[in-house]
Every structure is written in C-alpha cells, then in structure tokens.
Amino acid sequence: MTMPDTAEQTADSRAGRDAPAAEPATSAASARPLERRIEAILMVADEPQGAVHLATALQAPVKQVKAAIEALRRDYDGEPVGDRPAGPERGFELREVGGGWRIYVRAAYDDDAADFVLTQTPSKLSQAALETLAVIAYKQPITRGAVAAIRAVNVDSVVRTLLGRGLIREAFADSETGAIHYETTELLLTQLGLNSLDELPPISPLLPDGEEELTL
C-alpha cells in the first residue's frame, strides 16, 4: 500500500518538475578574454608556443587561438584591432620563432634592456648558475632540456638569469621541435679573459674517469 505524500514531499516533487533544466557549468577560465589568457602564458614561457599547444592548454579552438595571437601582435605593434583603435607601440613585441610565438623586447629598446640588466643585476653568480654556464660553454649549442638532463635538475630560472646577464644567447630554434639552442656570448669570453672558446681548459681531467690521471 502506497503511503500518501506529506505536504513537504509534495512541494519538493512539484518544484523538481517545474524547475528548468540545469545549464552546463561554465568555467571561470573560459569566461576570461582569450587574448589575456594567451598573453599570461607567453609572459612566462621560456620556449616559443605554437597555436595548437596553446589551444590544448587553454581548451580553446585552434582557430580562435590563432585569431587572438594575431590580435595581440597587432596590439603590441600599435595597430588597430577590430573595433579597437590603434594604440601606442609597445616596448615588446610578439615574434613567431621556430614554429611558435614568444614575447621579446622590441629591437629598438634592446640597448635599454641590456644596460638595465648589466647595471642592476648583482655580478656574483650562484653555484647552480656557474654549473649551468659551464655545461653550455662546453656543449654548445645545447637546448635547455639537454642541460637539465646533464645536471639532473630544472634549469629554467638559471637559464633566464644567464640570458639576463648577457652571458648566453639563443643561437637558433630547432625547425621540428621549436626547442631553442643556447650558446655563450663574447661577454663571457671578456669576463674570463679569453680570446676564444678554444682557450677553455680541457674538461676531461675533471671528469670521474679522469681521476686516475689527476693523481699521477
């Protein structure tokens, strides 16, 4: 025998029938402007970011990501974007390098950025920076990933420090993977008092299998 519904149960049942179907939840991230989301990633990325990679990371259509990247490029260059009027040219620009996009200092302001880095950054390098610099000096051109594999630690921040000091630079980007290869600069030679990389001391005696030679 079925018991009659109470007044509270009847009200709840009626409310459930009359309530509209729930709308799919929209994430807070998807509600933010796609251009700004891409911009945030590019500001911290150490390697060029392709449109497909960005689309995957942001869960956005590739076509929309490409349009947003172009809008950012035009905006930084002081060009009008859609209904937005042209603004001032920025001190940085968006460049396509190695099949991806990355934010760089605009060429016209390279001297200002270099002078600031060289005069404002303390001259002493950490042990981690010295070790990373040594790997790059002896194995160049070399990718950041390869350096990390040799040192068995993450070297992202250290590489940024060395780039900022002007001791290393981007040599080229791999045409297939987009990975950037790094090499040392003339400034390093000046700091070490060398005329060329050929004057670097042999490293083999310093390796573990060279211990016997060192003890002779």
JOQUITA-V191747 format. One record per residue. N is the residue number from 1. PSI is psi in whole degrees, -180 to 180 (999 if undefined). OMEGA is omega as a letter, one per 20 degrees, with the letter a starting at -180 (999 if undefined). Layout:
N_PSI_OMEGA, N_PSI_OMEGA
This chain:
1_130_a, 2_128_r, 3_142_r, 4_148_r, 5_145_r, 6_168_a, 7_-38_a, 8_-42_r, 9_-40_a, 10_-40_r, 11_-42_a, 12_-41_a, 13_-42_r, 14_-40_r, 15_-38_r, 16_-37_r, 17_-35_a, 18_-18_a, 19_140_r, 20_155_r, 21_141_a, 22_137_r, 23_146_r, 24_138_a, 25_136_r, 26_124_a, 27_152_r, 28_-33_a, 29_-43_a, 30_-18_r, 31_-15_r, 32_151_a, 33_131_a, 34_-37_r, 35_-45_a, 36_-34_r, 37_-42_r, 38_-43_a, 39_-42_a, 40_-40_r, 41_-44_a, 42_-27_r, 43_-26_a, 44_-6_a, 45_138_r, 46_-12_a, 47_154_r, 48_140_a, 49_121_r, 50_159_a, 51_-40_a, 52_-42_r, 53_-44_r, 54_-40_r, 55_-40_r, 56_-44_a, 57_-37_a, 58_-2_a, 59_52_a, 60_154_r, 61_141_a, 62_-40_a, 63_-41_r, 64_-37_r, 65_-44_r, 66_-40_r, 67_-39_r, 68_-39_r, 69_-44_r, 70_-38_r, 71_-41_r, 72_-44_r, 73_-46_a, 74_-39_r, 75_-47_r, 76_-32_a, 77_2_r, 78_26_a, 79_155_r, 80_147_r, 81_108_a, 82_-124_r, 83_-7_a, 84_133_r, 85_164_r, 86_139_r, 87_-171_r, 88_148_r, 89_133_a, 90_164_r, 91_-3_r, 92_165_a, 93_164_r, 94_118_a, 95_146_r, 96_116_a, 97_130_r, 98_37_r, 99_9_r, 100_-178_a, 101_143_r, 102_148_r, 103_130_r, 104_158_r, 105_135_r, 106_139_a, 107_-35_a, 108_-19_a, 109_14_r, 110_-43_a, 111_-42_a, 112_-45_a, 113_-42_a, 114_-43_r, 115_-41_a, 116_-47_a, 117_-44_a, 118_-29_a, 119_-25_a, 120_-20_a, 121_131_r, 122_147_a, 123_-24_a, 124_131_r, 125_148_r, 126_167_r, 127_-40_r, 128_-40_r, 129_-40_r, 130_-41_r, 131_-42_r, 132_-42_r, 133_-38_r, 134_-42_r, 135_-46_a, 136_-42_a, 137_-41_a, 138_-22_a, 139_4_a, 140_150_i, 141_142_a, 142_146_a, 143_162_r, 144_-38_r, 145_-39_r, 146_-37_r, 147_-43_r, 148_-38_r, 149_-38_r, 150_-42_a, 151_-14_r, 152_30_r, 153_162_r, 154_132_a, 155_16_a, 156_-53_a, 157_-35_a, 158_-42_r, 159_-40_r, 160_-39_r, 161_-45_a, 162_-37_r, 163_-43_a, 164_-33_r, 165_-11_a, 166_16_a, 167_-24_r, 168_167_r, 169_167_r, 170_120_a, 171_-51_r, 172_165_r, 173_136_r, 174_130_a, 175_-24_a, 176_-45_a, 177_-20_a, 178_-2_a, 179_134_a, 180_134_r, 181_137_a, 182_152_r, 183_163_r, 184_164_a, 185_174_r, 186_-28_r, 187_-38_r, 188_-43_r, 189_-41_r, 190_-44_a, 191_-33_a, 192_-9_a, 193_34_a, 194_154_r, 195_-28_r, 196_168_r, 197_-20_r, 198_-20_a, 199_0_r, 200_140_a, 201_147_r, 202_137_a, 203_-20_a, 204_-39_r, 205_-18_a, 206_-8_r, 207_160_a, 208_-40_a, 209_0_r, 210_8_a, 211_-36_a, 212_-40_a, 213_-36_a, 214_-28_a, 215_-8_a, 216_999_999
